[in-house]
Amino acid sequence: MKYIKMKGTSLELSNIIMGCMRLNSLSLSEAEHHIAAAVDAGINVFDHADIYGGGECEALFARAAADAGIARDKIILQSKCGIRKGYYDFSKEYIISAVDGILTRLNTDYLDILLLHRPDALADPEETAGALEMLKKSGKVRYFGVSNHNPGQIRLIEKYFGEKLLFNQLQFSLAHTLLIDSGMAVNTGIPQAEERTGGTLEYCRLKDITIQAWSPFQKGFFEGTFLGDQQYAGLNEEIDNLAKKYDVPPVAIAVAWITRHPANMQVILGTTKAARLQEGCRGSEIPLTRKEWYDLYRAAGNRIL
């Protein structure tokens, strides 16, 4: 397991994150086993959101982690807020109340990291930043970031906030490569050259914002996994060949492709199967060659000029 030391913080983060989006599909004993397996594999970051299971995932995590004897100071708890039923809300009142609810459900006095979940078109950045300032001063949240935000949206919040935003959670996988596509087609007229992310990858690297890759095995937007999918037969053949070479399961190769990128991304594994979680962790240690990385990119149907 590799770890990332965040500049200007005391955080040392595992580059694999356990996603808790579907944790409430497990029983208490299953959740306890799953969390313990993650810790045993070297994972110390656990990703939540107030909307996951309507809050049930956070409450179950707290009970299961306590039963598993996981010490609070040995793990990094991260949660998100901003998505409500049918709309987004970055108002001060909502953010403050959402965090209070998160802390109660997680049975903790503080969050290590709070992310603003999806951009609120009606957000007043000064008001939003004011909420973050209050949470920081009260000790309820130590560090902050965003999810699914572009550079301009990040800069708007930071204009009024007294601290840097340290994280940006973005969808990225072998079958969802928008973060890197246009950068390899600069000054061409092909469709790949169209910039659809606002230069988010480059901005995050320039500003030392850690990208957290969500849905690392998904094709499209929640359209299912590409692993074993005949639509991606060529990609799966390439993955299988590399899995044999490195003596790992295919899922580890899909993770390795992300962690090979020099931006030092974290990978969020949302599986509820402990074995698959541990298999994914093995990917962070695989030293894919440059050619292997590009071979996978091309096998996924992407173009190299």
C-alpha positions as protocol buffer text, in pm:
chain_id: "A"
residue {
  index: 1
  type: MET
  ca { x: 0 y: 0 z: 0 }
}
residue {
  index: 2
  type: LYS
  ca { x: 128 y: 346 z: -92 }
}
residue {
  index: 3
  type: TYR
  ca { x: 61 y: 658 z: 112 }
}
residue {
  index: 4
  type: ILE
  ca { x: 32 y: 1026 z: 23 }
}
residue {
  index: 5
  type: LYS
  ca { x: 163 y: 1294 z: 259 }
}
residue {
  index: 6
  type: MET
  ca { x: -47 y: 1607 z: 215 }
}
residue {
  index: 7
  type: LYS
  ca { x: 150 y: 1931 z: 206 }
}
residue {
  index: 8
  type: GLY
  ca { x: 76 y: 2165 z: 494 }
}
residue {
  index: 9
  type: THR
  ca { x: -116 y: 1902 z: 690 }
}
residue {
  index: 10
  type: SER
  ca { x: -55 y: 1616 z: 930 }
}
residue {
  index: 11
  type: LEU
  ca { x: -239 y: 1378 z: 698 }
}
residue {
  index: 12
  type: GLU
  ca { x: -79 y: 1064 z: 560 }
}
residue {
  index: 13
  type: LEU
  ca { x: -340 y: 904 z: 338 }
}
residue {
  index: 14
  type: SER
  ca { x: -359 y: 558 z: 186 }
}
residue {
  index: 15
  type: ASN
  ca { x: -390 y: 588 z: -190 }
}
residue {
  index: 16
  type: ILE
  ca { x: -677 y: 341 z: -176 }
}
residue {
  index: 17
  type: ILE
  ca { x: -998 y: 463 z: -10 }
}
residue {
  index: 18
  type: MET
  ca { x: -1281 y: 243 z: 111 }
}
residue {
  index: 19
  type: GLY
  ca { x: -1606 y: 386 z: -26 }
}
residue {
  index: 20
  type: CYS
  ca { x: -1905 y: 340 z: 204 }
}
residue {
  index: 21
  type: MET
  ca { x: -2183 y: 423 z: -43 }
}
residue {
  index: 22
  type: ARG
  ca { x: -2340 y: 76 z: -22 }
}
residue {
  index: 23
  type: LEU
  ca { x: -2233 y: -23 z: 327 }
}
residue {
  index: 24
  type: ASN
  ca { x: -2595 y: -45 z: 444 }
}
residue {
  index: 25
  type: SER
  ca { x: -2645 y: -347 z: 217 }
}
residue {
  index: 26
  type: LEU
  ca { x: -2439 y: -542 z: 473 }
}
residue {
  index: 27
  type: SER
  ca { x: -2537 y: -669 z: 815 }
}
residue {
  index: 28
  type: LEU
  ca { x: -2361 y: -531 z: 1121 }
}
residue {
  index: 29
  type: SER
  ca { x: -2127 y: -830 z: 1144 }
}
residue {
  index: 30
  type: GLU
  ca { x: -2056 y: -817 z: 769 }
}
residue {
  index: 31
  type: ALA
  ca { x: -1979 y: -447 z: 790 }
}
residue {
  index: 32
  type: GLU
  ca { x: -1747 y: -510 z: 1085 }
}
residue {
  index: 33
  type: HIS
  ca { x: -1559 y: -774 z: 884 }
}
residue {
  index: 34
  type: HIS
  ca { x: -1542 y: -548 z: 579 }
}
residue {
  index: 35
  type: ILE
  ca { x: -1398 y: -251 z: 769 }
}
residue {
  index: 36
  type: ALA
  ca { x: -1149 y: -472 z: 951 }
}
residue {
  index: 37
  type: ALA
  ca { x: -1038 y: -622 z: 618 }
}
residue {
  index: 38
  type: ALA
  ca { x: -982 y: -272 z: 479 }
}
residue {
  index: 39
  type: VAL
  ca { x: -768 y: -172 z: 776 }
}
residue {
  index: 40
  type: ASP
  ca { x: -572 y: -498 z: 754 }
}
residue {
  index: 41
  type: ALA
  ca { x: -502 y: -420 z: 387 }
}
residue {
  index: 42
  type: GLY
  ca { x: -354 y: -83 z: 485 }
}
residue {
  index: 43
  type: ILE
  ca { x: -650 y: 144 z: 407 }
}
residue {
  index: 44
  type: ASN
  ca { x: -688 y: 434 z: 648 }
}
residue {
  index: 45
  type: VAL
  ca { x: -933 y: 660 z: 458 }
}
residue {
  index: 46
  type: PHE
  ca { x: -1309 y: 594 z: 462 }
}
residue {
  index: 47
  type: ASP
  ca { x: -1536 y: 791 z: 231 }
}
residue {
  index: 48
  type: HIS
  ca { x: -1894 y: 877 z: 326 }
}
residue {
  index: 49
  type: ALA
  ca { x: -2172 y: 1118 z: 225 }
}
residue {
  index: 50
  type: ASP
  ca { x: -2480 y: 1226 z: 413 }
}
residue {
  index: 51
  type: ILE
  ca { x: -2699 y: 1091 z: 130 }
}
residue {
  index: 52
  type: TYR
  ca { x: -2552 y: 740 z: 131 }
}
residue {
  index: 53
  type: GLY
  ca { x: -2835 y: 522 z: 249 }
}
residue {
  index: 54
  type: GLY
  ca { x: -3007 y: 832 z: 382 }
}
residue {
  index: 55
  type: GLY
  ca { x: -2744 y: 843 z: 655 }
}
residue {
  index: 56
  type: GLU
  ca { x: -2767 y: 473 z: 736 }
}
residue {
  index: 57
  type: CYS
  ca { x: -2420 y: 400 z: 597 }
}
residue {
  index: 58
  type: GLU
  ca { x: -2254 y: 644 z: 836 }
}
residue {
  index: 59
  type: ALA
  ca { x: -2445 y: 511 z: 1138 }
}
residue {
  index: 60
  type: LEU
  ca { x: -2367 y: 149 z: 1047 }
}
residue {
  index: 61
  type: PHE
  ca { x: -2000 y: 233 z: 995 }
}
residue {
  index: 62
  type: ALA
  ca { x: -1976 y: 385 z: 1343 }
}
residue {
  index: 63
  type: ARG
  ca { x: -2128 y: 78 z: 1509 }
}
residue {
  index: 64
  type: ALA
  ca { x: -1924 y: -168 z: 1303 }
}
residue {
  index: 65
  type: ALA
  ca { x: -1593 y: 18 z: 1349 }
}
residue {
  index: 66
  type: ALA
  ca { x: -1650 y: 30 z: 1725 }
}
residue {
  index: 67
  type: ASP
  ca { x: -1728 y: -344 z: 1736 }
}
residue {
  index: 68
  type: ALA
  ca { x: -1414 y: -413 z: 1531 }
}
residue {
  index: 69
  type: GLY
  ca { x: -1205 y: -214 z: 1779 }
}
residue {
  index: 70
  type: ILE
  ca { x: -1091 y: 42 z: 1520 }
}
residue {
  index: 71
  type: ALA
  ca { x: -940 y: 339 z: 1705 }
}
residue {
  index: 72
  type: ARG
  ca { x: -1067 y: 678 z: 1584 }
}
residue {
  index: 73
  type: ASP
  ca { x: -719 y: 829 z: 1570 }
}
residue {
  index: 74
  type: LYS
  ca { x: -597 y: 550 z: 1341 }
}
residue {
  index: 75
  type: ILE
  ca { x: -839 y: 625 z: 1058 }
}
residue {
  index: 76
  type: ILE
  ca { x: -931 y: 924 z: 843 }
}
residue {
  index: 77
  type: LEU
  ca { x: -1303 y: 993 z: 815 }
}
residue {
  index: 78
  type: GLN
  ca { x: -1422 y: 1183 z: 512 }
}
residue {
  index: 79
  type: SER
  ca { x: -1779 y: 1275 z: 429 }
}
residue {
  index: 80
  type: LYS
  ca { x: -1966 y: 1491 z: 179 }
}
residue {
  index: 81
  type: CYS
  ca { x: -2272 y: 1713 z: 180 }
}
residue {
  index: 82
  type: GLY
  ca { x: -2458 y: 1930 z: -67 }
}
residue {
  index: 83
  type: ILE
  ca { x: -2696 y: 1691 z: -244 }
}
residue {
  index: 84
  type: ARG
  ca { x: -3056 y: 1702 z: -129 }
}
residue {
  index: 85
  type: LYS
  ca { x: -3364 y: 1534 z: -275 }
}
residue {
  index: 86
  type: GLY
  ca { x: -3401 y: 1690 z: -618 }
}
residue {
  index: 87
  type: TYR
  ca { x: -3159 y: 1979 z: -572 }
}
residue {
  index: 88
  type: TYR
  ca { x: -2818 y: 2093 z: -448 }
}
residue {
  index: 89
  type: ASP
  ca { x: -2760 y: 2314 z: -145 }
}
residue {
  index: 90
  type: PHE
  ca { x: -2441 y: 2494 z: -41 }
}
residue {
  index: 91
  type: SER
  ca { x: -2616 y: 2738 z: 193 }
}
residue {
  index: 92
  type: LYS
  ca { x: -2450 y: 2803 z: 528 }
}
residue {
  index: 93
  type: GLU
  ca { x: -2751 y: 2676 z: 721 }
}
residue {
  index: 94
  type: TYR
  ca { x: -2760 y: 2348 z: 533 }
}
residue {
  index: 95
  type: ILE
  ca { x: -2385 y: 2279 z: 543 }
}
residue {
  index: 96
  type: ILE
  ca { x: -2364 y: 2341 z: 917 }
}
residue {
  index: 97
  type: SER
  ca { x: -2669 y: 2124 z: 993 }
}
residue {
  index: 98
  type: ALA
  ca { x: -2550 y: 1852 z: 755 }
}
residue {
  index: 99
  type: VAL
  ca { x: -2214 y: 1827 z: 927 }
}
residue {
  index: 100
  type: ASP
  ca { x: -2378 y: 1810 z: 1269 }
}
residue {
  index: 101
  type: GLY
  ca { x: -2584 y: 1517 z: 1143 }
}
residue {
  index: 102
  type: ILE
  ca { x: -2278 y: 1348 z: 994 }
}
residue {
  index: 103
  type: LEU
  ca { x: -2085 y: 1379 z: 1322 }
}
residue {
  index: 104
  type: THR
  ca { x: -2376 y: 1235 z: 1519 }
}
residue {
  index: 105
  type: ARG
  ca { x: -2416 y: 937 z: 1287 }
}
residue {
  index: 106
  type: LEU
  ca { x: -2041 y: 867 z: 1274 }
}
residue {
  index: 107
  type: ASN
  ca { x: -2022 y: 907 z: 1653 }
}
residue {
  index: 108
  type: THR
  ca { x: -1723 y: 1138 z: 1636 }
}
residue {
  index: 109
  type: ASP
  ca { x: -1638 y: 1492 z: 1743 }
}
residue {
  index: 110
  type: TYR
  ca { x: -1471 y: 1585 z: 1416 }
}
residue {
  index: 111
  type: LEU
  ca { x: -1434 y: 1500 z: 1050 }
}
residue {
  index: 112
  type: ASP
  ca { x: -1086 y: 1480 z: 907 }
}
residue {
  index: 113
  type: ILE
  ca { x: -1214 y: 1586 z: 564 }
}
residue {
  index: 114
  type: LEU
  ca { x: -1537 y: 1744 z: 439 }
}
residue {
  index: 115
  type: LEU
  ca { x: -1611 y: 1760 z: 66 }
}
residue {
  index: 116
  type: LEU
  ca { x: -1878 y: 1970 z: -103 }
}
residue {
  index: 117
  type: HIS
  ca { x: -2053 y: 1705 z: -307 }
}
residue {
  index: 118
  type: ARG
  ca { x: -2179 y: 1850 z: -637 }
}
residue {
  index: 119
  type: PRO
  ca { x: -2171 y: 2216 z: -747 }
}
residue {
  index: 120
  type: ASP
  ca { x: -2474 y: 2420 z: -642 }
}
residue {
  index: 121
  type: ALA
  ca { x: -2560 y: 2662 z: -924 }
}
residue {
  index: 122
  type: LEU
  ca { x: -2730 y: 2892 z: -671 }
}
residue {
  index: 123
  type: ALA
  ca { x: -2441 y: 2892 z: -426 }
}
residue {
  index: 124
  type: ASP
  ca { x: -2311 y: 3221 z: -290 }
}
residue {
  index: 125
  type: PRO
  ca { x: -1938 y: 3140 z: -260 }
}
residue {
  index: 126
  type: GLU
  ca { x: -1891 y: 3389 z: 23 }
}
residue {
  index: 127
  type: GLU
  ca { x: -2172 y: 3226 z: 221 }
}
residue {
  index: 128
  type: THR
  ca { x: -2040 y: 2877 z: 147 }
}
residue {
  index: 129
  type: ALA
  ca { x: -1690 y: 2977 z: 253 }
}
residue {
  index: 130
  type: GLY
  ca { x: -1836 y: 3126 z: 571 }
}
residue {
  index: 131
  type: ALA
  ca { x: -1981 y: 2788 z: 661 }
}
residue {
  index: 132
  type: LEU
  ca { x: -1645 y: 2621 z: 609 }
}
residue {
  index: 133
  type: GLU
  ca { x: -1477 y: 2885 z: 825 }
}
residue {
  index: 134
  type: MET
  ca { x: -1724 y: 2818 z: 1105 }
}
residue {
  index: 135
  type: LEU
  ca { x: -1666 y: 2443 z: 1086 }
}
residue {
  index: 136
  type: LYS
  ca { x: -1290 y: 2492 z: 1092 }
}
residue {
  index: 137
  type: LYS
  ca { x: -1293 y: 2730 z: 1389 }
}
residue {
  index: 138
  type: SER
  ca { x: -1527 y: 2505 z: 1587 }
}
residue {
  index: 139
  type: GLY
  ca { x: -1297 y: 2206 z: 1534 }
}
residue {
  index: 140
  type: LYS
  ca { x: -1570 y: 2005 z: 1365 }
}
residue {
  index: 141
  type: VAL
  ca { x: -1377 y: 1970 z: 1039 }
}
residue {
  index: 142
  type: ARG
  ca { x: -1001 y: 1971 z: 991 }
}
residue {
  index: 143
  type: TYR
  ca { x: -958 y: 1986 z: 613 }
}
residue {
  index: 144
  type: PHE
  ca { x: -1177 y: 2059 z: 314 }
}
residue {
  index: 145
  type: GLY
  ca { x: -1224 y: 1972 z: -50 }
}
residue {
  index: 146
  type: VAL
  ca { x: -1483 y: 1934 z: -321 }
}
residue {
  index: 147
  type: SER
  ca { x: -1630 y: 1669 z: -544 }
}
residue {
  index: 148
  type: ASN
  ca { x: -1704 y: 1705 z: -916 }
}
residue {
  index: 149
  type: HIS
  ca { x: -1585 y: 2068 z: -933 }
}
residue {
  index: 150
  type: ASN
  ca { x: -1398 y: 2248 z: -1210 }
}
residue {
  index: 151
  type: PRO
  ca { x: -1114 y: 2501 z: -1156 }
}
residue {
  index: 152
  type: GLY
  ca { x: -1335 y: 2811 z: -1166 }
}
residue {
  index: 153
  type: GLN
  ca { x: -1572 y: 2668 z: -906 }
}
residue {
  index: 154
  type: ILE
  ca { x: -1281 y: 2584 z: -677 }
}
residue {
  index: 155
  type: ARG
  ca { x: -1132 y: 2931 z: -715 }
}
residue {
  index: 156
  type: LEU
  ca { x: -1464 y: 3097 z: -634 }
}
residue {
  index: 157
  type: ILE
  ca { x: -1482 y: 2920 z: -298 }
}
residue {
  index: 158
  type: GLU
  ca { x: -1115 y: 2981 z: -220 }
}
residue {
  index: 159
  type: LYS
  ca { x: -1156 y: 3353 z: -294 }
}
residue {
  index: 160
  type: TYR
  ca { x: -1353 y: 3384 z: 30 }
}
residue {
  index: 161
  type: PHE
  ca { x: -1218 y: 3087 z: 226 }
}
residue {
  index: 162
  type: GLY
  ca { x: -906 y: 3131 z: 431 }
}
residue {
  index: 163
  type: GLU
  ca { x: -762 y: 2792 z: 335 }
}
residue {
  index: 164
  type: LYS
  ca { x: -681 y: 2583 z: 31 }
}
residue {
  index: 165
  type: LEU
  ca { x: -921 y: 2315 z: -80 }
}
residue {
  index: 166
  type: LEU
  ca { x: -712 y: 1998 z: -77 }
}
residue {
  index: 167
  type: PHE
  ca { x: -923 y: 1736 z: -258 }
}
residue {
  index: 168
  type: ASN
  ca { x: -1139 y: 1696 z: -567 }
}
residue {
  index: 169
  type: GLN
  ca { x: -1334 y: 1376 z: -610 }
}
residue {
  index: 170
  type: LEU
  ca { x: -1384 y: 1300 z: -982 }
}
residue {
  index: 171
  type: GLN
  ca { x: -1497 y: 1008 z: -1194 }
}
residue {
  index: 172
  type: PHE
  ca { x: -1202 y: 839 z: -1363 }
}
residue {
  index: 173
  type: SER
  ca { x: -1144 y: 490 z: -1500 }
}
residue {
  index: 174
  type: LEU
  ca { x: -1018 y: 312 z: -1809 }
}
residue {
  index: 175
  type: ALA
  ca { x: -1367 y: 351 z: -1957 }
}
residue {
  index: 176
  type: HIS
  ca { x: -1415 y: 712 z: -1840 }
}
residue {
  index: 177
  type: THR
  ca { x: -1100 y: 902 z: -1939 }
}
residue {
  index: 178
  type: LEU
  ca { x: -1225 y: 1257 z: -1995 }
}
residue {
  index: 179
  type: LEU
  ca { x: -972 y: 1397 z: -1747 }
}
residue {
  index: 180
  type: ILE
  ca { x: -682 y: 1309 z: -1976 }
}
residue {
  index: 181
  type: ASP
  ca { x: -829 y: 1279 z: -2328 }
}
residue {
  index: 182
  type: SER
  ca { x: -807 y: 1636 z: -2453 }
}
residue {
  index: 183
  type: GLY
  ca { x: -458 y: 1681 z: -2313 }
}
residue {
  index: 184
  type: MET
  ca { x: -330 y: 1426 z: -2564 }
}
residue {
  index: 185
  type: ALA
  ca { x: -508 y: 1586 z: -2859 }
}
residue {
  index: 186
  type: VAL
  ca { x: -406 y: 1949 z: -2820 }
}
residue {
  index: 187
  type: ASN
  ca { x: -412 y: 2152 z: -3142 }
}
residue {
  index: 188
  type: THR
  ca { x: -600 y: 1891 z: -3343 }
}
residue {
  index: 189
  type: GLY
  ca { x: -945 y: 1891 z: -3492 }
}
residue {
  index: 190
  type: ILE
  ca { x: -1056 y: 1551 z: -3367 }
}
residue {
  index: 191
  type: PRO
  ca { x: -1348 y: 1515 z: -3119 }
}
residue {
  index: 192
  type: GLN
  ca { x: -1106 y: 1403 z: -2846 }
}
residue {
  index: 193
  type: ALA
  ca { x: -953 y: 1751 z: -2844 }
}
residue {
  index: 194
  type: GLU
  ca { x: -1273 y: 1905 z: -2706 }
}
residue {
  index: 195
  type: GLU
  ca { x: -1208 y: 2016 z: -2349 }
}
residue {
  index: 196
  type: ARG
  ca { x: -1493 y: 1891 z: -2131 }
}
residue {
  index: 197
  type: THR
  ca { x: -1338 y: 1922 z: -1787 }
}
residue {
  index: 198
  type: GLY
  ca { x: -1210 y: 2280 z: -1788 }
}
residue {
  index: 199
  type: GLY
  ca { x: -851 y: 2164 z: -1746 }
}
residue {
  index: 200
  type: THR
  ca { x: -936 y: 2018 z: -1408 }
}
residue {
  index: 201
  type: LEU
  ca { x: -655 y: 1762 z: -1400 }
}
residue {
  index: 202
  type: GLU
  ca { x: -383 y: 2014 z: -1476 }
}
residue {
  index: 203
  type: TYR
  ca { x: -530 y: 2269 z: -1234 }
}
residue {
  index: 204
  type: CYS
  ca { x: -539 y: 2018 z: -950 }
}
residue {
  index: 205
  type: ARG
  ca { x: -179 y: 1921 z: -1014 }
}
residue {
  index: 206
  type: LEU
  ca { x: -66 y: 2285 z: -1023 }
}
residue {
  index: 207
  type: LYS
  ca { x: -248 y: 2361 z: -698 }
}
residue {
  index: 208
  type: ASP
  ca { x: -154 y: 2041 z: -513 }
}
residue {
  index: 209
  type: ILE
  ca { x: -515 y: 1926 z: -498 }
}
residue {
  index: 210
  type: THR
  ca { x: -538 y: 1549 z: -462 }
}
residue {
  index: 211
  type: ILE
  ca { x: -777 y: 1383 z: -707 }
}
residue {
  index: 212
  type: GLN
  ca { x: -986 y: 1100 z: -567 }
}
residue {
  index: 213
  type: ALA
  ca { x: -1103 y: 874 z: -851 }
}
residue {
  index: 214
  type: TRP
  ca { x: -1454 y: 742 z: -803 }
}
residue {
  index: 215
  type: SER
  ca { x: -1616 y: 455 z: -998 }
}
residue {
  index: 216
  type: PRO
  ca { x: -1277 y: 313 z: -1107 }
}
residue {
  index: 217
  type: PHE
  ca { x: -1443 y: 14 z: -1278 }
}
residue {
  index: 218
  type: GLN
  ca { x: -1745 y: 189 z: -1429 }
}
residue {
  index: 219
  type: LYS
  ca { x: -1821 y: 249 z: -1794 }
}
residue {
  index: 220
  type: GLY
  ca { x: -2007 y: 571 z: -1865 }
}
residue {
  index: 221
  type: PHE
  ca { x: -2207 y: 713 z: -1576 }
}
residue {
  index: 222
  type: PHE
  ca { x: -2321 y: 425 z: -1353 }
}
residue {
  index: 223
  type: GLU
  ca { x: -2371 y: 197 z: -1656 }
}
residue {
  index: 224
  type: GLY
  ca { x: -2200 y: -104 z: -1503 }
}
residue {
  index: 225
  type: THR
  ca { x: -1845 y: -231 z: -1486 }
}
residue {
  index: 226
  type: PHE
  ca { x: -1625 y: -275 z: -1792 }
}
residue {
  index: 227
  type: LEU
  ca { x: -1449 y: -572 z: -1631 }
}
residue {
  index: 228
  type: GLY
  ca { x: -1569 y: -886 z: -1811 }
}
residue {
  index: 229
  type: ASP
  ca { x: -1797 y: -685 z: -2041 }
}
residue {
  index: 230
  type: GLN
  ca { x: -1792 y: -802 z: -2404 }
}
residue {
  index: 231
  type: GLN
  ca { x: -1835 y: -440 z: -2514 }
}
residue {
  index: 232
  type: TYR
  ca { x: -1478 y: -400 z: -2388 }
}
residue {
  index: 233
  type: ALA
  ca { x: -1344 y: -734 z: -2508 }
}
residue {
  index: 234
  type: GLY
  ca { x: -1013 y: -588 z: -2629 }
}
residue {
  index: 235
  type: LEU
  ca { x: -958 y: -404 z: -2302 }
}
residue {
  index: 236
  type: ASN
  ca { x: -1036 y: -711 z: -2096 }
}
residue {
  index: 237
  type: GLU
  ca { x: -795 y: -919 z: -2304 }
}
residue {
  index: 238
  type: GLU
  ca { x: -521 y: -664 z: -2236 }
}
residue {
  index: 239
  type: ILE
  ca { x: -610 y: -654 z: -1865 }
}
residue {
  index: 240
  type: ASP
  ca { x: -607 y: -1034 z: -1844 }
}
residue {
  index: 241
  type: ASN
  ca { x: -265 y: -1054 z: -2008 }
}
residue {
  index: 242
  type: LEU
  ca { x: -120 y: -806 z: -1761 }
}
residue {
  index: 243
  type: ALA
  ca { x: -294 y: -979 z: -1470 }
}
residue {
  index: 244
  type: LYS
  ca { x: -112 y: -1298 z: -1565 }
}
residue {
  index: 245
  type: LYS
  ca { x: 219 y: -1115 z: -1600 }
}
residue {
  index: 246
  type: TYR
  ca { x: 193 y: -953 z: -1256 }
}
residue {
  index: 247
  type: ASP
  ca { x: 13 y: -1249 z: -1096 }
}
residue {
  index: 248
  type: VAL
  ca { x: -281 y: -1041 z: -974 }
}
residue {
  index: 249
  type: PRO
  ca { x: -658 y: -1038 z: -1034 }
}
residue {
  index: 250
  type: PRO
  ca { x: -785 y: -820 z: -1324 }
}
residue {
  index: 251
  type: VAL
  ca { x: -933 y: -568 z: -1080 }
}
residue {
  index: 252
  type: ALA
  ca { x: -580 y: -487 z: -959 }
}
residue {
  index: 253
  type: ILE
  ca { x: -473 y: -391 z: -1313 }
}
residue {
  index: 254
  type: ALA
  ca { x: -766 y: -150 z: -1343 }
}
residue {
  index: 255
  type: VAL
  ca { x: -655 y: 14 z: -1017 }
}
residue {
  index: 256
  type: ALA
  ca { x: -289 y: 11 z: -1121 }
}
residue {
  index: 257
  type: TRP
  ca { x: -373 y: 206 z: -1437 }
}
residue {
  index: 258
  type: ILE
  ca { x: -505 y: 492 z: -1221 }
}
residue {
  index: 259
  type: THR
  ca { x: -234 y: 487 z: -955 }
}
residue {
  index: 260
  type: ARG
  ca { x: 37 y: 479 z: -1226 }
}
residue {
  index: 261
  type: HIS
  ca { x: -55 y: 836 z: -1319 }
}
residue {
  index: 262
  type: PRO
  ca { x: 198 y: 1084 z: -1173 }
}
residue {
  index: 263
  type: ALA
  ca { x: -76 y: 1300 z: -1019 }
}
residue {
  index: 264
  type: ASN
  ca { x: -73 y: 1058 z: -721 }
}
residue {
  index: 265
  type: MET
  ca { x: -447 y: 1001 z: -732 }
}
residue {
  index: 266
  type: GLN
  ca { x: -636 y: 810 z: -468 }
}
residue {
  index: 267
  type: VAL
  ca { x: -877 y: 537 z: -580 }
}
residue {
  index: 268
  type: ILE
  ca { x: -1215 y: 490 z: -414 }
}
residue {
  index: 269
  type: LEU
  ca { x: -1318 y: 124 z: -398 }
}
residue {
  index: 270
  type: GLY
  ca { x: -1691 y: 105 z: -327 }
}
residue {
  index: 271
  type: THR
  ca { x: -1719 y: -273 z: -330 }
}
residue {
  index: 272
  type: THR
  ca { x: -1892 y: -448 z: -41 }
}
residue {
  index: 273
  type: LYS
  ca { x: -1684 y: -764 z: -93 }
}
residue {
  index: 274
  type: ALA
  ca { x: -1378 y: -782 z: 129 }
}
residue {
  index: 275
  type: ALA
  ca { x: -1187 y: -1005 z: -113 }
}
residue {
  index: 276
  type: ARG
  ca { x: -1241 y: -763 z: -402 }
}
residue {
  index: 277
  type: LEU
  ca { x: -1134 y: -474 z: -181 }
}
residue {
  index: 278
  type: GLN
  ca { x: -809 y: -650 z: -98 }
}
residue {
  index: 279
  type: GLU
  ca { x: -756 y: -743 z: -464 }
}
residue {
  index: 280
  type: GLY
  ca { x: -793 y: -378 z: -561 }
}
residue {
  index: 281
  type: CYS
  ca { x: -537 y: -274 z: -301 }
}
residue {
  index: 282
  type: ARG
  ca { x: -277 y: -491 z: -471 }
}
residue {
  index: 283
  type: GLY
  ca { x: -303 y: -270 z: -778 }
}
residue {
  index: 284
  type: SER
  ca { x: -146 y: 28 z: -604 }
}
residue {
  index: 285
  type: GLU
  ca { x: 186 y: -157 z: -590 }
}
residue {
  index: 286
  type: ILE
  ca { x: 201 y: -268 z: -956 }
}
residue {
  index: 287
  type: PRO
  ca { x: 464 y: -75 z: -1156 }
}
residue {
  index: 288
  type: LEU
  ca { x: 297 y: -64 z: -1497 }
}
residue {
  index: 289
  type: THR
  ca { x: 540 y: 41 z: -1768 }
}
residue {
  index: 290
  type: ARG
  ca { x: 466 y: 345 z: -1979 }
}
residue {
  index: 291
  type: LYS
  ca { x: 389 y: 120 z: -2279 }
}
residue {
  index: 292
  type: GLU
  ca { x: 156 y: -99 z: -2072 }
}
residue {
  index: 293
  type: TRP
  ca { x: -31 y: 209 z: -1950 }
}
residue {
  index: 294
  type: TYR
  ca { x: -82 y: 337 z: -2306 }
}
residue {
  index: 295
  type: ASP
  ca { x: -169 y: -10 z: -2435 }
}
residue {
  index: 296
  type: LEU
  ca { x: -454 y: -23 z: -2183 }
}
residue {
  index: 297
  type: TYR
  ca { x: -569 y: 326 z: -2280 }
}
residue {
  index: 298
  type: ARG
  ca { x: -581 y: 231 z: -2648 }
}
residue {
  index: 299
  type: ALA
  ca { x: -746 y: -104 z: -2576 }
}
residue {
  index: 300
  type: ALA
  ca { x: -1030 y: 84 z: -2408 }
}
residue {
  index: 301
  type: GLY
  ca { x: -1106 y: 244 z: -2747 }
}
residue {
  index: 302
  type: ASN
  ca { x: -912 y: 565 z: -2700 }
}
residue {
  index: 303
  type: ARG
  ca { x: -698 y: 721 z: -2970 }
}
residue {
  index: 304
  type: ILE
  ca { x: -325 y: 790 z: -2969 }
}
residue {
  index: 305
  type: LEU
  ca { x: -222 y: 1023 z: -3252 }
}
